Every structure is written in structure tokens, then in C-alpha cells.
Amino acid sequence: MNAFNRLLTSAAIGLAVGVTSFSAFAETPANMLVIANRIDDVTTVDPAESFEFAGSDISRNVYGRLVNLDPLNLEAGYQPDLAESWEVSEDGKTITFTMREGVKFHSGNPVTAEDAAFSLQRAVILNKTPAFILTQFGFTPENATETIRADGNKLMITTDKKYATSFVLNCLTATIGGIVDKATVMANEVDGDMGNTWLKTNSAGSGPYILDSWKPNESVTLTSFPDYYGGAPAMERVIVRHVIESASQRLLLERGDIDVARNLNPEDIAGVMEADGVKVEDELKGRLMYLALNQKHPVLSKPEVRQAFKYLIDYEGMRDSFLKGQYTIHQNFLPKTYLGASDENPFSYDIEKAKELLAAAGVENLEVEIGVREAQERIEIGQSFQNAAAQAGIKVNITVGTAKQILARYRARELDVYLGAWGPDYPDPQTNAGTFAYNPDNSDEANATGLLAWRTGWDAGGLTEKVEAAVTENDREKRVQMYLDIQKEFREISPFVMMFQQIEQSALRDNVENWSTGQAVTAAAYWQVTK
């Protein structure tokens, strides 16, 4: 522990207390889990609209899905949840789910096939940002009630063509697959919004937790659902506190005021590893850090400029300094551990190479704005890039804002350069191929904000058709090679500078067991935790 933190600690404890152990000073209740995390990206908790990291954590614990992932056995893939079984038609286009009997929503209403049909139809009809996860199967607001329908305790979904069954089921594990209580939601409908306004700040699920409150940029509070079909969680209450600074999270953890700190920087991780009563757990996540160059910009859209930016990243320098232990170099859109993931990292930090490419494009005195969320590691990445770009004759102006502010401008195609992170929505390679390298309509009118290629104004350079072919290929080895080929082309022509894959280091009080942030494929699961 450094001198500054020792000073803070002494001040916090107070001389009159006269204790020497943080655990003796404070301890959270045995039936309560308190987490420090950055949650300023939450804009809604409606599963049909939520599409941010912290929002996924809420949804994971509040809403059941037809199929889901076991947080303690993710390698097993999708498992029965609200649907106890399913069958596939001979033509491979219709999946019939049999609903689990006796499951209740938080309201006490039974979970039915009609609720499941309504939830998926609603997500398609509302057509919010994550809707593409479902509409890619041919579901539209016009045909949703025909292609997604209930009959007794059966739910049938019929896709526009035959897909690998695993692909369809993997998509249903995403946040948008959350099943809502139709009666409760429609009782809160306003002006035909299908309850969207109400569900932004309320919940109507059947999961292990009920949403008590969400206070933007402050906290999320969840209470256990005693009638959860999988059994009441040991943690009767979960509180997630919005704490931006790593040093503040560390202090709270060492004092025992929180059980989990999720955003400690490498220096503070090293510090808490020496503290009494604290442990650190690592998980390779699916989250990727990248730059996106706006292709509506007349200079950034030049192929040589796109390539030049990929040589203006000090990959190793950042990995070995302020990102140490928390990110690994990864220059591909599929995270490690995913089917078809590539381990090729052809770009290195090379200012002279970047200058040559910029000169070939006839670029001089370029000035660009980069949007960065107010998170420590992202600001430092932005500053590193700013320094490198200056050596190549590019002036980079950094705009720092909340996640909501920066994301809104990125989704509106307003930023020259966006520095952000992207995590997969379901455990299938299409989850990232279908957003980084797929953009069937690049027009402003398409408003396909769920597609990163669209947000970046890139028509995907012919990769759209190759992605469409890969997602319908049933031969596993052929499909793997198709994704490897797509990524190879993507690395060379895309306006995305893929940089790092996250290793999440969670710092925990040593009495916390079964903590999981979901590894590369899903979100945190609070109901498994014991103390």
C-alpha cells in the first residue's frame, strides 16, 4: 500500500477507533452483496432495449430466458431455462419450445408461452438497438405475430430460412431474450409504447432477483425473489454502487464496505493482493477495445489512412504498463475462445510506416476528434494514441464524456473517431461478425445503430455477403475457416483498429465464493454467490 492510501485509510478509520484491521472496521451483512462498478452506461433496464455492459448484468439476474447459460459451467453452452425442452422441424426452420410448468413472475403471475411469445414479438416490434439479434432471422414488426406464436404451453418460432439450431438458441441467451410478464407490462403501457417507458426503470421478470431501484450514475439495488424456481439466492440483497475511481474502489474494499471491486487498475490490484482478507480472481472476457474511424469523414475513409491508424497504437507499451494484467493484445473481431477466433496480430507500433501510408494518401495537417468515455484506462489509451498520432503529424482532440453522451454521438455517426469497447451478446461467432463486418444498408435512414459497421458509416466492403454465408454453414470446420478468412480481410480493409481483449480482474473479500462475471460469453450471476 502506498503512503497516500495509508493516509486515507488512517483518516477514514479515525485515531479514536484504534483498530489495525480493515475487516474489524467494517463488514457487509452476511446476506448482502455490495459491489463497486462503473454503471454510467446504463440507459434503460428494459430487456428489449438494454444494450450496455452494466445493463446486461441487471438483466441477467432479473429476467429468465427460454434458454440460458449456467454461470458455473459455461462450457456446457445453452441450457433449458423457462423452456424445459425443444424440438426442430424437418425443414430446420421451426423450433417448438415446451414451457416449464410452475414458474412464476415476480408479480405472482404464471410464466406462460403467451408471455414468451409477447416478449419476443414486443422486442421485434419496438425495434430498439438490440432488435437485430432477432430480426436477423427474418422477424419483422409486420410478421412477428405469425412467426412467433403460442399454442397452449408451446411456443413456436419460425425463421426465414434454415440456420444452425445452435445459432438460434445462442441468440436467445442474449439480453433481448428476457421474458417479461405481459399482464404487468401492458398494464403500464402509455401511448402504445408496450410498456417501454415503464420498463426503463422497473422490472417484470421471473429471475432470481427483483429490481428495487436504479438511480442513474449512482446505484442499482436488487432484492432476491423467494419463489425463484431455481431456489432463493443466498444473497438476499445486491447493491451495485457507481464508483468511477480505482483508488476509491480499493479503499472501500480494504475497509470492508464492499464485497467486490470490479474496476481496479493494475497498481491497485497489486496493492490489494497484499491486503488482509482480499483475493483477486481473473477471467478472460469477450470484451474488445477498439478504435472506429468514421467513414463519412473524407480523409478517414481513405484506405491508406485506415491502415496508418493501425500502426499508431503502442500495443505492447500499453499492455505492459497501465493495462498490465487486464488486457491482452488482440487484433480481431472474434474474441479468443470463440469458434473461428484468430490469433493473428499483424500490426505493431510503427510511426514511420504510418507516415508512409499517410503520405501515400496525400494527407497533411489532419485534425480529428476522438470520443472517449470517462474511464481511466480508456482516457489513458486515448492519450497514448494522441501522442503517437502527433508524431505522425495528426492532431487528436480528446472529448471525454459519460458513456451515454459518447455512445449517443457514436450511434448518430457524429464522432470522427470513437474509442470504445464491445462485448458479445451470445456465444456464437455471428454475434461479432454480424456487427463489425455486416451492414446491408449503410444509408442514414437505415438507423441500424446495433451494427458497428453502420455506426462507423462503413458498407463492410463486400464482407456482408460472406458473413451471411458463414451463418448458414452447418459444417463446423468449413464455418471456422470462413470466419478466419473474413477476419483476415477485415484486418486489412476495415476502419476498425482492434487493439485488446479484456482480462477482468475482480478483487473480492475472501469470504465471497462462486463469483463469476460470465467469462467471455455472458454477464455477472449474483444468485450463485455465497459468503
DAURZI-V861423 format. One record per residue. N is the residue number from 1. RES is the residue in one letter. SS is DSSP state (H for helix, E for strand, C for the rest). D_FIRST is the distance of its C-alpha to the first C-alpha in Angstrom with 1 decimal. Layout:
n=N res=RES ss=SS d_first=D_FIRST
n=N res=RES ss=SS d_first=D_FIRST
//
This chain:
n=1 res=M ss=C d_first=0.0
n=2 res=N ss=C d_first=3.8
n=3 res=A ss=H d_first=6.7
n=4 res=F ss=H d_first=8.3
n=5 res=N ss=H d_first=6.4
n=6 res=R ss=H d_first=6.6
n=7 res=L ss=H d_first=10.1
n=8 res=L ss=H d_first=10.8
n=9 res=T ss=H d_first=10.1
n=10 res=S ss=H d_first=12.2
n=11 res=A ss=H d_first=14.8
n=12 res=A ss=H d_first=15.1
n=13 res=I ss=H d_first=15.7
n=14 res=G ss=C d_first=18.0
n=15 res=L ss=C d_first=18.9
n=16 res=A ss=C d_first=22.1
n=17 res=V ss=C d_first=20.6
n=18 res=G ss=C d_first=19.3
n=19 res=V ss=C d_first=17.3
n=20 res=T ss=C d_first=14.3
n=21 res=S ss=C d_first=13.9
n=22 res=F ss=H d_first=13.1
n=23 res=S ss=H d_first=16.0
n=24 res=A ss=H d_first=18.2
n=25 res=F ss=H d_first=17.6
n=26 res=A ss=C d_first=18.8
n=27 res=E ss=C d_first=20.3
n=28 res=T ss=C d_first=22.5
n=29 res=P ss=C d_first=26.2
n=30 res=A ss=C d_first=27.2
n=31 res=N ss=C d_first=29.6
n=32 res=M ss=E d_first=27.5
n=33 res=L ss=E d_first=25.1
n=34 res=V ss=E d_first=22.8
n=35 res=I ss=E d_first=21.5
n=36 res=A ss=E d_first=19.7
n=37 res=N ss=E d_first=21.4
n=38 res=R ss=C d_first=23.1
n=39 res=I ss=C d_first=26.7
n=40 res=D ss=C d_first=28.4
n=41 res=D ss=C d_first=30.6
n=42 res=V ss=C d_first=32.6
n=43 res=T ss=C d_first=36.0
n=44 res=T ss=C d_first=38.0
n=45 res=V ss=C d_first=37.9
n=46 res=D ss=C d_first=41.5
n=47 res=P ss=C d_first=41.4
n=48 res=A ss=C d_first=44.3
n=49 res=E ss=C d_first=42.2
n=50 res=S ss=C d_first=38.5
n=51 res=F ss=C d_first=37.2
n=52 res=E ss=C d_first=33.5
n=53 res=F ss=H d_first=30.4
n=54 res=A ss=H d_first=29.3
n=55 res=G ss=H d_first=32.9
n=56 res=S ss=H d_first=33.5
n=57 res=D ss=H d_first=30.9
n=58 res=I ss=H d_first=33.0
n=59 res=S ss=H d_first=36.2
n=60 res=R ss=H d_first=35.2
n=61 res=N ss=H d_first=34.8
n=62 res=V ss=H d_first=37.7
n=63 res=Y ss=C d_first=40.5
n=64 res=G ss=C d_first=42.4
n=65 res=R ss=C d_first=44.0
n=66 res=L ss=C d_first=47.1
n=67 res=V ss=E d_first=45.0
n=68 res=N ss=E d_first=41.3
n=69 res=L ss=E d_first=38.5
n=70 res=D ss=C d_first=37.1
n=71 res=P ss=C d_first=33.3
n=72 res=L ss=C d_first=33.1
n=73 res=N ss=C d_first=35.8
n=74 res=L ss=H d_first=35.7
n=75 res=E ss=H d_first=37.7
n=76 res=A ss=H d_first=40.6
n=77 res=G ss=C d_first=41.1
n=78 res=Y ss=E d_first=42.8
n=79 res=Q ss=E d_first=44.0
n=80 res=P ss=E d_first=46.4
n=81 res=D ss=C d_first=45.0
n=82 res=L ss=C d_first=47.5
n=83 res=A ss=E d_first=50.1
n=84 res=E ss=E d_first=50.8
n=85 res=S ss=E d_first=52.8
n=86 res=W ss=E d_first=54.4
n=87 res=E ss=E d_first=57.3
n=88 res=V ss=E d_first=58.1
n=89 res=S ss=C d_first=61.6
n=90 res=E ss=C d_first=63.6
n=91 res=D ss=C d_first=63.2
n=92 res=G ss=C d_first=59.4
n=93 res=K ss=C d_first=59.2
n=94 res=T ss=E d_first=59.0
n=95 res=I ss=E d_first=56.4
n=96 res=T ss=E d_first=57.4
n=97 res=F ss=E d_first=54.7
n=98 res=T ss=E d_first=55.5
n=99 res=M ss=E d_first=53.4
n=100 res=R ss=C d_first=51.7
n=101 res=E ss=C d_first=53.7
n=102 res=G ss=C d_first=52.4
n=103 res=V ss=C d_first=49.2
n=104 res=K ss=E d_first=48.6
n=105 res=F ss=C d_first=47.0
n=106 res=H ss=C d_first=44.8
n=107 res=S ss=C d_first=48.0
n=108 res=G ss=C d_first=49.9
n=109 res=N ss=C d_first=52.0
n=110 res=P ss=E d_first=52.6
n=111 res=V ss=C d_first=51.1
n=112 res=T ss=C d_first=54.2
n=113 res=A ss=H d_first=55.2
n=114 res=E ss=H d_first=56.3
n=115 res=D ss=H d_first=52.8
n=116 res=A ss=H d_first=51.5
n=117 res=A ss=H d_first=54.3
n=118 res=F ss=H d_first=53.7
n=119 res=S ss=H d_first=49.9
n=120 res=L ss=H d_first=50.5
n=121 res=Q ss=H d_first=53.5
n=122 res=R ss=H d_first=51.6
n=123 res=A ss=H d_first=48.8
n=124 res=V ss=H d_first=51.5
n=125 res=I ss=H d_first=53.5
n=126 res=L ss=H d_first=50.7
n=127 res=N ss=C d_first=49.7
n=128 res=K ss=C d_first=46.1
n=129 res=T ss=H d_first=43.6
n=130 res=P ss=H d_first=43.1
n=131 res=A ss=H d_first=46.8
n=132 res=F ss=H d_first=47.3
n=133 res=I ss=H d_first=45.8
n=134 res=L ss=H d_first=49.0
n=135 res=T ss=H d_first=51.5
n=136 res=Q ss=C d_first=51.1
n=137 res=F ss=C d_first=53.3
n=138 res=G ss=C d_first=56.1
n=139 res=F ss=C d_first=55.5
n=140 res=T ss=C d_first=56.5
n=141 res=P ss=C d_first=56.9
n=142 res=E ss=C d_first=60.6
n=143 res=N ss=C d_first=60.7
n=144 res=A ss=H d_first=57.6
n=145 res=T ss=H d_first=59.8
n=146 res=E ss=H d_first=62.0
n=147 res=T ss=H d_first=59.4
n=148 res=I ss=E d_first=57.1
n=149 res=R ss=E d_first=59.2
n=150 res=A ss=E d_first=59.3
n=151 res=D ss=E d_first=62.1
n=152 res=G ss=C d_first=61.7
n=153 res=N ss=C d_first=58.4
n=154 res=K ss=E d_first=58.4
n=155 res=L ss=E d_first=56.6
n=156 res=M ss=E d_first=57.9
n=157 res=I ss=E d_first=56.4
n=158 res=T ss=E d_first=58.5
n=159 res=T ss=C d_first=57.1
n=160 res=D ss=C d_first=59.1
n=161 res=K ss=C d_first=59.2
n=162 res=K ss=C d_first=58.0
n=163 res=Y ss=C d_first=54.3
n=164 res=A ss=C d_first=52.4
n=165 res=T ss=H d_first=51.9
n=166 res=S ss=H d_first=48.3
n=167 res=F ss=H d_first=47.6
n=168 res=V ss=H d_first=49.1
n=169 res=L ss=H d_first=47.3
n=170 res=N ss=H d_first=43.9
n=171 res=C ss=H d_first=44.5
n=172 res=L ss=C d_first=45.1
n=173 res=T ss=C d_first=41.6
n=174 res=A ss=C d_first=40.3
n=175 res=T ss=H d_first=39.4
n=176 res=I ss=H d_first=42.9
n=177 res=G ss=H d_first=44.3
n=178 res=G ss=C d_first=43.2
n=179 res=I ss=C d_first=46.3
n=180 res=V ss=C d_first=46.9
n=181 res=D ss=C d_first=49.2
n=182 res=K ss=H d_first=52.3
n=183 res=A ss=H d_first=53.9
n=184 res=T ss=H d_first=50.8
n=185 res=V ss=H d_first=50.0
n=186 res=M ss=H d_first=53.6
n=187 res=A ss=H d_first=53.9
n=188 res=N ss=C d_first=51.4
n=189 res=E ss=C d_first=53.0
n=190 res=V ss=C d_first=53.6
n=191 res=D ss=C d_first=56.1
n=192 res=G ss=C d_first=56.1
n=193 res=D ss=C d_first=52.3
n=194 res=M ss=C d_first=52.2
n=195 res=G ss=C d_first=49.6
n=196 res=N ss=H d_first=47.1
n=197 res=T ss=H d_first=46.3
n=198 res=W ss=H d_first=45.7
n=199 res=L ss=H d_first=43.6
n=200 res=K ss=C d_first=41.2
n=201 res=T ss=C d_first=39.7
n=202 res=N ss=C d_first=41.2
n=203 res=S ss=C d_first=41.5
n=204 res=A ss=C d_first=44.6
n=205 res=G ss=C d_first=43.3
n=206 res=S ss=C d_first=43.6
n=207 res=G ss=C d_first=40.1
n=208 res=P ss=C d_first=37.9
n=209 res=Y ss=E d_first=36.5
n=210 res=I ss=E d_first=38.2
n=211 res=L ss=E d_first=36.7
n=212 res=D ss=E d_first=36.4
n=213 res=S ss=E d_first=35.1
n=214 res=W ss=E d_first=33.6
n=215 res=K ss=E d_first=32.5
n=216 res=P ss=C d_first=32.0
n=217 res=N ss=C d_first=28.6
n=218 res=E ss=C d_first=27.5
n=219 res=S ss=E d_first=27.9
n=220 res=V ss=E d_first=29.9
n=221 res=T ss=E d_first=31.1
n=222 res=L ss=E d_first=33.0
n=223 res=T ss=E d_first=35.0
n=224 res=S ss=E d_first=36.2
n=225 res=F ss=C d_first=39.8
n=226 res=P ss=C d_first=41.4
n=227 res=D ss=C d_first=44.4
n=228 res=Y ss=C d_first=42.5
n=229 res=Y ss=C d_first=44.7
n=230 res=G ss=C d_first=41.9
n=231 res=G ss=C d_first=40.9
n=232 res=A ss=C d_first=38.8
n=233 res=P ss=C d_first=35.0
n=234 res=A ss=C d_first=32.8
n=235 res=M ss=C d_first=30.6
n=236 res=E ss=C d_first=33.1
n=237 res=R ss=E d_first=31.1
n=238 res=V ss=E d_first=28.6
n=239 res=I ss=E d_first=26.8
n=240 res=V ss=E d_first=25.2
n=241 res=R ss=E d_first=23.5
n=242 res=H ss=E d_first=23.4
n=243 res=V ss=C d_first=20.0
n=244 res=I ss=C d_first=19.9
n=245 res=E ss=C d_first=16.4
n=246 res=S ss=H d_first=13.7
n=247 res=A ss=H d_first=11.1
n=248 res=S ss=H d_first=13.5
n=249 res=Q ss=H d_first=14.0
n=250 res=R ss=H d_first=10.4
n=251 res=L ss=H d_first=10.5
n=252 res=L ss=H d_first=13.9
n=253 res=L ss=H d_first=13.2
n=254 res=E ss=H d_first=10.6
n=255 res=R ss=H d_first=13.2
n=256 res=G ss=C d_first=15.9
n=257 res=D ss=C d_first=17.8
n=258 res=I ss=C d_first=18.3
n=259 res=D ss=C d_first=19.0
n=260 res=V ss=E d_first=18.4
n=261 res=A ss=E d_first=16.4
n=262 res=R ss=C d_first=18.5
n=263 res=N ss=C d_first=17.4
n=264 res=L ss=C d_first=13.8
n=265 res=N ss=C d_first=13.7
n=266 res=P ss=H d_first=12.9
n=267 res=E ss=H d_first=9.6
n=268 res=D ss=H d_first=8.4
n=269 res=I ss=H d_first=10.4
n=270 res=A ss=H d_first=8.7
n=271 res=G ss=H d_first=5.3
n=272 res=V ss=H d_first=7.7
n=273 res=M ss=C d_first=9.7
n=274 res=E ss=C d_first=7.7
n=275 res=A ss=C d_first=8.0
n=276 res=D ss=C d_first=11.5
n=277 res=G ss=C d_first=14.3
n=278 res=V ss=E d_first=13.2
n=279 res=K ss=E d_first=15.0
n=280 res=V ss=E d_first=15.6
n=281 res=E ss=E d_first=19.2
n=282 res=D ss=E d_first=20.9
n=283 res=E ss=E d_first=24.3
n=284 res=L ss=E d_first=26.4
n=285 res=K ss=E d_first=27.8
n=286 res=G ss=E d_first=31.0
n=287 res=R ss=E d_first=29.5
n=288 res=L ss=E d_first=30.5
n=289 res=M ss=E d_first=29.4
n=290 res=Y ss=E d_first=32.4
n=291 res=L ss=E d_first=34.3
n=292 res=A ss=E d_first=37.7
n=293 res=L ss=E d_first=40.4
n=294 res=N ss=C d_first=43.0
n=295 res=Q ss=C d_first=46.3
n=296 res=K ss=C d_first=48.3
n=297 res=H ss=C d_first=47.0
n=298 res=P ss=C d_first=49.8
n=299 res=V ss=C d_first=47.6
n=300 res=L ss=C d_first=44.8
n=301 res=S ss=C d_first=47.5
n=302 res=K ss=C d_first=48.7
n=303 res=P ss=H d_first=48.0
n=304 res=E ss=H d_first=47.0
n=305 res=V ss=H d_first=44.4
n=306 res=R ss=H d_first=43.0
n=307 res=Q ss=H d_first=42.6
n=308 res=A ss=H d_first=41.2
n=309 res=F ss=H d_first=38.3
n=310 res=K ss=C d_first=37.2
n=311 res=Y ss=C d_first=36.8
n=312 res=L ss=C d_first=34.7
n=313 res=I ss=C d_first=31.6
n=314 res=D ss=C d_first=29.0
n=315 res=Y ss=H d_first=28.4
n=316 res=E ss=H d_first=26.7
n=317 res=G ss=H d_first=24.7
n=318 res=M ss=H d_first=23.1
n=319 res=R ss=H d_first=22.7
n=320 res=D ss=C d_first=20.8
n=321 res=S ss=C d_first=18.5
n=322 res=F ss=C d_first=17.4
n=323 res=L ss=C d_first=19.2
n=324 res=K ss=C d_first=17.9
n=325 res=G ss=C d_first=18.4
n=326 res=Q ss=C d_first=19.7
n=327 res=Y ss=E d_first=23.1
n=328 res=T ss=E d_first=25.8
n=329 res=I ss=E d_first=28.7
n=330 res=H ss=C d_first=31.7
n=331 res=Q ss=C d_first=34.8
n=332 res=N ss=C d_first=37.0
n=333 res=F ss=C d_first=37.6
n=334 res=L ss=C d_first=37.6
n=335 res=P ss=C d_first=34.2
n=336 res=K ss=C d_first=33.8
n=337 res=T ss=C d_first=35.2
n=338 res=Y ss=C d_first=38.0
n=339 res=L ss=C d_first=41.6
n=340 res=G ss=C d_first=42.6
n=341 res=A ss=C d_first=39.1
n=342 res=S ss=C d_first=39.2
n=343 res=D ss=C d_first=36.7
n=344 res=E ss=C d_first=38.4
n=345 res=N ss=C d_first=36.1
n=346 res=P ss=C d_first=38.6
n=347 res=F ss=C d_first=36.9
n=348 res=S ss=C d_first=34.7
n=349 res=Y ss=C d_first=33.5
n=350 res=D ss=C d_first=36.7
n=351 res=I ss=H d_first=37.5
n=352 res=E ss=H d_first=40.9
n=353 res=K ss=H d_first=41.9
n=354 res=A ss=H d_first=41.0
n=355 res=K ss=H d_first=43.0
n=356 res=E ss=H d_first=46.0
n=357 res=L ss=H d_first=45.9
n=358 res=L ss=H d_first=45.7
n=359 res=A ss=H d_first=48.6
n=360 res=A ss=H d_first=50.6
n=361 res=A ss=C d_first=50.2
n=362 res=G ss=C d_first=51.3
n=363 res=V ss=C d_first=48.1
n=364 res=E ss=C d_first=47.4
n=365 res=N ss=C d_first=45.2
n=366 res=L ss=E d_first=43.7
n=367 res=E ss=E d_first=41.6
n=368 res=V ss=E d_first=39.8
n=369 res=E ss=E d_first=37.6
n=370 res=I ss=E d_first=34.7
n=371 res=G ss=E d_first=33.5
n=372 res=V ss=E d_first=29.8
n=373 res=R ss=E d_first=28.1
n=374 res=E ss=C d_first=25.4
n=375 res=A ss=C d_first=22.6
n=376 res=Q ss=H d_first=19.8
n=377 res=E ss=H d_first=20.7
n=378 res=R ss=H d_first=24.4
n=379 res=I ss=H d_first=24.3
n=380 res=E ss=H d_first=22.6
n=381 res=I ss=H d_first=25.3
n=382 res=G ss=H d_first=27.8
n=383 res=Q ss=H d_first=26.8
n=384 res=S ss=H d_first=26.8
n=385 res=F ss=H d_first=30.3
n=386 res=Q ss=H d_first=31.4
n=387 res=N ss=H d_first=30.6
n=388 res=A ss=H d_first=32.5
n=389 res=A ss=H d_first=35.4
n=390 res=A ss=H d_first=35.8
n=391 res=Q ss=H d_first=36.5
n=392 res=A ss=C d_first=39.2
n=393 res=G ss=C d_first=40.8
n=394 res=I ss=E d_first=39.5
n=395 res=K ss=E d_first=38.1
n=396 res=V ss=E d_first=35.6
n=397 res=N ss=E d_first=35.1
n=398 res=I ss=E d_first=32.1
n=399 res=T ss=E d_first=32.7
n=400 res=V ss=E d_first=29.7
n=401 res=G ss=E d_first=30.6
n=402 res=T ss=C d_first=30.0
n=403 res=A ss=H d_first=30.7
n=404 res=K ss=H d_first=34.1
n=405 res=Q ss=H d_first=35.1
n=406 res=I ss=H d_first=34.4
n=407 res=L ss=H d_first=35.8
n=408 res=A ss=H d_first=38.9
n=409 res=R ss=H d_first=39.7
n=410 res=Y ss=H d_first=39.1
n=411 res=R ss=H d_first=41.4
n=412 res=A ss=C d_first=43.9
n=413 res=R ss=C d_first=43.9
n=414 res=E ss=C d_first=43.0
n=415 res=L ss=C d_first=40.0
n=416 res=D ss=C d_first=40.6
n=417 res=V ss=E d_first=37.5
n=418 res=Y ss=E d_first=35.2
n=419 res=L ss=E d_first=31.7
n=420 res=G ss=E d_first=31.0
n=421 res=A ss=E d_first=30.2
n=422 res=W ss=E d_first=32.9
n=423 res=G ss=C d_first=32.7
n=424 res=P ss=C d_first=35.8
n=425 res=D ss=C d_first=37.8
n=426 res=Y ss=C d_first=39.4
n=427 res=P ss=C d_first=39.2
n=428 res=D ss=C d_first=42.0
n=429 res=P ss=C d_first=42.1
n=430 res=Q ss=H d_first=44.3
n=431 res=T ss=H d_first=41.4
n=432 res=N ss=H d_first=40.1
n=433 res=A ss=H d_first=43.3
n=434 res=G ss=H d_first=45.1
n=435 res=T ss=H d_first=42.9
n=436 res=F ss=H d_first=41.8
n=437 res=A ss=C d_first=45.2
n=438 res=Y ss=C d_first=47.6
n=439 res=N ss=C d_first=49.3
n=440 res=P ss=C d_first=53.0
n=441 res=D ss=C d_first=53.6
n=442 res=N ss=C d_first=51.7
n=443 res=S ss=C d_first=53.6
n=444 res=D ss=H d_first=51.9
n=445 res=E ss=H d_first=54.1
n=446 res=A ss=H d_first=52.6
n=447 res=N ss=C d_first=49.3
n=448 res=A ss=C d_first=47.7
n=449 res=T ss=C d_first=44.1
n=450 res=G ss=C d_first=42.9
n=451 res=L ss=C d_first=43.7
n=452 res=L ss=H d_first=41.2
n=453 res=A ss=H d_first=44.2
n=454 res=W ss=H d_first=46.0
n=455 res=R ss=H d_first=43.2
n=456 res=T ss=C d_first=43.0
n=457 res=G ss=C d_first=46.8
n=458 res=W ss=C d_first=47.4
n=459 res=D ss=C d_first=50.4
n=460 res=A ss=H d_first=48.7
n=461 res=G ss=H d_first=51.1
n=462 res=G ss=H d_first=53.2
n=463 res=L ss=H d_first=50.4
n=464 res=T ss=H d_first=51.3
n=465 res=E ss=H d_first=54.2
n=466 res=K ss=H d_first=52.3
n=467 res=V ss=H d_first=49.7
n=468 res=E ss=H d_first=52.6
n=469 res=A ss=H d_first=54.1
n=470 res=A ss=H d_first=51.0
n=471 res=V ss=H d_first=50.4
n=472 res=T ss=C d_first=53.9
n=473 res=E ss=C d_first=53.9
n=474 res=N ss=C d_first=54.1
n=475 res=D ss=C d_first=53.9
n=476 res=R ss=H d_first=50.3
n=477 res=E ss=H d_first=50.4
n=478 res=K ss=H d_first=52.3
n=479 res=R ss=H d_first=49.8
n=480 res=V ss=H d_first=46.9
n=481 res=Q ss=H d_first=48.7
n=482 res=M ss=H d_first=49.5
n=483 res=Y ss=H d_first=45.9
n=484 res=L ss=H d_first=45.0
n=485 res=D ss=H d_first=47.9
n=486 res=I ss=H d_first=46.9
n=487 res=Q ss=H d_first=43.3
n=488 res=K ss=H d_first=44.7
n=489 res=E ss=H d_first=46.9
n=490 res=F ss=H d_first=44.3
n=491 res=R ss=H d_first=41.9
n=492 res=E ss=H d_first=44.8
n=493 res=I ss=H d_first=46.3
n=494 res=S ss=C d_first=43.9
n=495 res=P ss=C d_first=42.2
n=496 res=F ss=E d_first=38.9
n=497 res=V ss=E d_first=36.2
n=498 res=M ss=E d_first=34.3
n=499 res=M ss=E d_first=30.9
n=500 res=F ss=E d_first=28.3
n=501 res=Q ss=E d_first=28.1
n=502 res=Q ss=E d_first=25.1
n=503 res=I ss=E d_first=23.0
n=504 res=E ss=E d_first=21.4
n=505 res=Q ss=E d_first=18.1
n=506 res=S ss=E d_first=17.9
n=507 res=A ss=E d_first=14.9
n=508 res=L ss=E d_first=16.7
n=509 res=R ss=E d_first=16.7
n=510 res=D ss=C d_first=18.1
n=511 res=N ss=C d_first=21.5
n=512 res=V ss=C d_first=22.3
n=513 res=E ss=E d_first=25.0
n=514 res=N ss=C d_first=27.3
n=515 res=W ss=C d_first=25.0
n=516 res=S ss=C d_first=26.7
n=517 res=T ss=C d_first=26.5
n=518 res=G ss=C d_first=29.8
n=519 res=Q ss=C d_first=29.0
n=520 res=A ss=C d_first=31.3
n=521 res=V ss=C d_first=34.1
n=522 res=T ss=C d_first=33.3
n=523 res=A ss=C d_first=31.0
n=524 res=A ss=C d_first=28.7
n=525 res=A ss=C d_first=30.7
n=526 res=Y ss=H d_first=29.6
n=527 res=W ss=H d_first=32.6
n=528 res=Q ss=H d_first=31.5
n=529 res=V ss=C d_first=28.3
n=530 res=T ss=E d_first=28.2
n=531 res=K ss=C d_first=25.8
//
